Amino acid sequence: YSTPVVTRFRGQDAIVFGGGDGAVYAMQPRTGKVIWKYEVSVRGINQTPLVVDGKVYCGHSEKNVADTTILGAFFALDGEKAEGEAGNRIIISFNLNQVKA
């Protein structure tokens, strides 16, 4: 759904992108095998993730999976974590209601 970003996690080629189902994915570009998936929104993510030093930064403006009464979030994920460590993947997250102008 978003533009994919080409990167490497743990020496493995990967593309990272926001999906139409509201998750951020890391996928093997040659096989299409999912490396990991992180569900964050109830709708699609069309913002292109930024990947720096194995960390994935992204945001969205739809309802959050954790609390559907709040719109939008910005988050950072550790892309180096293995799929079984997905619960520990989140580095930082805040919803857009916490941002003061």
C-alpha positions, -999 to +999 in steps of 0.1 A: +000+000+000+029+024+007+061+026-013+084-002-002+119+006+013+148-018+005+170-026+034+188-055+053+179-070+086+204-095+102+222-098+069+190-106+050+176-085+022+142-071+030+116-047+018+096-028+044+062-012+036+028-003+051+001-027+041-035-022+030-046-041+062-030-016+086+002-036+093+038-028+086+056-057+069+092-068+063+093-092+035+120-111+015+120-094-019+128-125-039+104-150-023+077-128-008+081-146+025+071-124+055+100-118+078+078-100+104+045-081+106+034-055+131-003-045+133-009-009+141-039+005+123-074-008+115-070+006+080-042+008+054-009+025+059+001+046+030+030+065+046+064+052+035+085+039+064+119+053+071+146+026+080+178+037+097+203+013+114+177-015+116+150+008+131+117+014+113+100+047+117+064+052+105+031+068+112-005+067+102-036+088+106-063+062+110-078+044+140-052+026+162-055-012+167-048-007+205-075+019+209-099+026+181-112+058+197-078+075+189-068+085+154-032+084+143+002+074+157+039+076+152+060+046+161+095+031+158+101-006+155+132-027+159+134-044+125+163-066+137+140-086+161+129-120+149+092-128+143+089-146+176+101-115+194+074-093+178+060-083+212+094-066+220+096-050+185+081-016+195+107+010+206+085+041+209+049+048+201+026+078+207-007+088+194-013+121+177-035+133+206-003+134+227+013+160+204+008+196+214+011+224+188 
